Amino acid sequence: MLSSKQEQIIEETAPVVAQHLETITARFYPLMFDRYPEVNALFNASHQANGNQARALAGAVLQYVQLRNNPAEARAALSTAIGKHISLGIQRDHYPIVGECLMAAIGEVLGDAVTPDVADAWQALYDELAGLLIDVEQSHYHEFANRPGGWQGRRAFRIRNRRQESAVITSFELEPMDGEPVADFQPGQYIGVRLEINGEPVYRHYSLSDGPNGRTYRISVKREPEGHVSRFLHDEAANGFELELLPPSGDLTLTGQEPLLLVSGGVGQTPMLPLAKQALGQGRPVAYLHAARSRQHHAFSEEIKALREQYQDYFNPVVIYEEGGEADGADAIGMVDQTLLAQHLPDPAARCYFVGPEAFMQTVDAALEALGVSESRRHYEHFGPARPLRAA
């Protein structure tokens, strides 16, 4: 617990730290990788290069400073970061490394403004934040390990089967090496993956693209032109290839009982498909809008067709191709916009989920707001570091 003097210092210096926070976090990562190169594998290099990782960390720190006097709100605000930590298997021993390097970065950027008292106050604030994260993450690890089919830490799996879903997306069915059952998860969640490429460990997390079955997990990966891991999985990872999985996590899960509007762009369909299957199994009406570049880029078309035949009374799939013509079989050609969403929105009280490229999600979010869908009924997820869609 911070002392009254430390609380006062945080209040007085928070505006200055906030003003320079992106500079601080941008300096933090290179400093940490230089001092502790062993943690480099936990981070996606492309997210470092484009600055998204630093901005996400800055946003999380600011959120905690603003909400720390309400622990329930603070936990809710940090849930996305907690989910990503769980998918990487972050442990309590990682937090002193982060604290040391973050304080060093603050000192480098703010210079003489960081007096011993200021440094002590911000170190105490970080320790408080770290303690909250550790408690929540350890609780999740313990709960998952005690589920039927659960485990602690990493568990060895292998590729049982791979399937080409589109010109750029391949599905990988993963089975445990020990032949034992695997724990259920909530549709819409993702799972942490650890594999080695040329002897070097790398970590990623991918949406679980099918519902739980107790035996296997399925991930579906888009081949990115510059994607170190995605290119390896597409080009080198054959059936029998071994990798490790960490516990599933993520907050893009069903809630409420309202009709659903599920909107996806490209590989953003991967969490939407299991959400649709779960909702349809519950008898909830589902409007399912998917946008792909072209017919060749349209993944899971056969699965969607089967769902339409099974649940024809309350499943409404709509396919939009950016490129092509009527002969390609799409319901619309062009882009997802407010007019299209208005045509298929079951009701302004519907619950809406959407995932896709950043600009796509910004468009969908703004359109749904204009159509009267409240913020509490608009749910989305970034595949990379989390950030507000319309951040200042």
N, C-alpha and C positions, 0 to 999 in steps of 0.2 A: 504494500500500500504506500502511495506517495505521501510525503509529509505535506503540511499546509504550505511550507515554503516552496517545495517542489511544484505543488499545484499552481502556485502563483507564478512561478517562473515559466511553466508550460503555457499558461494563459497569456503571459506577456510576450513570449518568444514565438508562439505558434504562427502568427502572421508572417514573420520573417522566414521561418522554416518552410511554410507553405509556399511562399513566393519563390524559393529556390529549390523546392523539393524534387522537381524533375531533373535538375542539374545534379542534385545529391544522389538520386537513385541511378542516374546514368553513370556517375563516377563509381558508385558502389559495386556494380557488377564486375567491371574489369579489375578493380582492386581485390575483390573476393577471389576471382579466378586466378589472379597472380599469387595470392597468399595460400589459397587452398585449391589447387588444380583438380583435386579428386572430386569436387562437386560440379565440375563443368559439365559432366555427362547428364546431370539432372535438368539441364536447360536446353531449349531449342535455339540453335544459333540464329535462325532467321528471325525469331522474335526479339533477340538481342539486337540484331542489325537494324531492324526497322523502328526500334525504340518502344515497341508495345509492352515489353516486359517491364521496363523502367517506369512507364506511365501507369501500369497496373499496380506496381508496388507503391508508387506515390499515392495513387488513389486509395489504396487500402489503408495506408498510414493516416491519411487525412480523415477517412471515414472513422477510424478508431478514435482519433483525437476528438472528433465531433460527438461521438456516440458513447464514449467509454463510461459515462455516468449512468448509462442504461444498459446493463450487461446483456439483456435479452435482445435489444436492438443491435448491439455491437456484434453479437454472435450471428444474427441474421444477415447483417451487412457483410460479414467476413465469410459467409458460408461457401461462396464460390472459391475463394482462395483456399479454404479448408479442403474442399473437394479435390482441387488440383494437388494439394499436398498429399492427400491420401493416395491418389493415383500414382504418386512418385515414391510412396513409402517414407516420407519425411519423418525423422525421429527426433527426440528431444536433444540429442547430441548435435544436431545441425544448428540449433538456435543460437548457441554462443558464437558460432562462426559468423552468422548473419549479424548478430549484435555488435561484435567487434568491428566488422568491416563497415557497417552502417554508421557507427559512431565515428570511425576514421574518415569516412566520406563527408560527414557533416562538418568535422573539424577542418578538412581541406577546403571545402567550399565556403564556409562562413568565417574561417580564420579566427581573428582575435575576438570576434563576438562570442565565441564559445569559451566562456570562462569555466573554471572548475565547477562552479555551482550549476551553470547551464548544462554542462556535460553530465553531471550527476543526475539532474532532473530528467533529461531525455533518456539516459540509460535506465533510470527507474521506470519510465514510461514504456520503453521497449521491453523490459523484463516483465512488466504487467501484461503487455500484449502477447509476448511469447508464452507466458503461463496459461493464458486463456486458450491459445491455439493448441498447445500441448495437451491440455485437459480434454478438449473436444476430440482431437485426433486420436489420442490414446483410447478414449471411450469407444470411438468407431472401430478401431482395430480390434479391441476386445470383443465388441458385439459381433463383428463379422466372423472372427475366429471361432466363436461359439455357435454359429449357425450350422445346421446340417450341411456338410460339404464345404464349410468355410476353412480358412487357413490364416496363419500369421506370417507377415512378411511376404516374400516372393514364393511362387509355386511354379514348378516346371510343367510346361505344356508343349505340345507339338502341333503342327498343322496337319489336320486330318484330311481336309479337302479344301481346294481353292476353286473359285468359280468367277469367271469373267462376267460382270454385271452390265458393263457398258464399255465404250471405247477407253475410258479412263478410270473406271472403278472396278476393283476386284474384291470379292469376299473371301475371308479366310475362316474356316471352321476350326476351332481350337479344342483339343481334347487333353485332359491331364495325363501326364506321363505315368502317374501311379495307378491309373485306371479307376480311381475312386470317384464318387459323385462330386459335383460342383454346386456351390451355394446359389440360391436364387438371388435376383437383384430386381430393382424397380425399372420397368421399361422407361427408356429415355436417359438412363445413366450411361456413363462411359467407364472404361477400364484401363488401368495402367499397364503398359507393355515395356519390358526390358529385353533387349536383344544385343548381340554383339555383331559388329560389322568390322571386318579386318582386325579382330582382336580387341576392338575398343567398345566399351559398353555405351549404349544410348537408351534413353527413355522417351516414350511418347504415351499419349492416351488417345484412345479411339472410342467412338460411340459403339455400344453394343447394338447391332443392327437387327437382331431378332429377339423374340421373347425368351424368358428363361425356360429351360427344359430339364435341368438337373444333371445333364451329361456333358454338354459342350457349351462354348461361347462362340458367337460370331461377330467379327469386326469386318467392316467394309472400308477399304482405303482408296482414296483418290491418288493417282500417280501425278505428283507435282513435278514440273520440269526441273526445279531446283531442290526438290525434296530429298534430302540425304536418305532418310529412312523409307519413305514411300517408294522411291525408285528401287531401293534394295528389295523391299517386299515384293514388288511387281516383277522384278527381273531375276532375282536370285533365290527367293524363299519358296522352295518346292514342298510338296507333301513330305512330311516327316521332319521338316525343319524345326528345331527346338528353340523355344524362347521362354520367358518367365512372365507371369501375370501378377499384378498387385490387386488389392481389393477394389471392387466397383465403387463409384461415388458419383455425385452430381445431383443437382436440384431440379432438372428439367423433367419433372415427374407429374403424373396426373393428379389433379385435385378437383374437388367439387363434383357436381352431377350434371352440369349444364351441357347443352350441345357444344361440339368442338369445331373449331376451324384450325386445321393444321396446314401451315404454309412452309414450303421448303424450296431452296434453290440449290441445284447441283448436289454435292455430297451432303448438304444439309438434310437430305432425306433420311440419313441413317438413324437418327433418334426418332424421327417421325413415324417410321414404319412400325416399330414395336409399340409406340403410343397408340397408333390407330388400332392395332390388333387388340390391345388391352381394352380400349374404350368400346370397340365393337362387341367384344365379349361381354361387356357390362350392359350392352343394350343402349349405349349413348349414340345419338346421331353424329356423324362425322362428315364434314366437308374437307376434302383432302386436295389441296392445290399444290402441284409440283411444277417447278420451272426448270427446264434443262436447255442447254445450248441447241441441241438438235436431237433427232431420233436416235442417232448413234451414241449420244451422251445420256440417254434416258435409262437409268438403272431401275431394276426391280419391277419392270413393267408386267411380268408374268405374275408376280406375287400380288400386285395391285389388282390385276384382272381376276385372280382367284378370289380375293376379298370382295370384289364387286359382285361376283356371282353368288357368293355365300351370304352376303349381307345387303342384297340389292334394295331392300326397303329403306335402309337408313345409312347407306354409305354412298357418298357422292364424290368420286375422284375426278379431278380436272387437271389436264396436262397442258402446259404452255411451253412451246418451243420458241426460242429467240430467233432461230433460223429455220427455214423450210416453208412448206406449203400445205394445203389441205390434204394432199395425198399422203403425207407423212403420218396422219392419224391423230394429230394434236387437236385439242378442243379450242385452242387459240394460238395465234402466232404473234409474237411481240414480247412485251415485258409485263410483269405483274404491276398493276397500278391500282389506284383507289376505285376506279370504275369496275374493274374485274373483281376486286375484293367485295365491293358492295353487292355484286350480283350473287355471290356465293356465301356471304356472311349469314349464318342461320338466324342470328338475332344480335342486336347490340349487347345483350346480356350473355352471349356465348363466351366461352373461354377460348382464347387464341394462343397458339404456340407457333413460333417461327424461327427457322435457322437457315443461314446461308451466308453468302459473302456480306461484308460490312455494309456496302451501299444498298444491297438488297434489303437487309434488315432495317436500315434507316428508313427506306421507302415504305416498307410494310408497317413499321411502327407508327410513322406519321399518318399514314392512310387510316389505320385502325383508330387512332386517336380522333381523327376528323370524322370518322363514322360513329363515334360515340362509345367506343369500347374503352372502358376505364383502364387505368394503368395497372390496377390489381388483377385484371383479367388478360393482360398481355405478358406472355412468358417467352423468353428467348435465351439463347446461350451462344457464347463465342467459342469457337474451336481453339483459339489461342488465348492469350491473357485477357481476362475480363476487363471491360470498361463500359461506361455509360454510352448508349448509342448517340446521344446528343450532348456530349460533354462540352462545357465551355472551354 
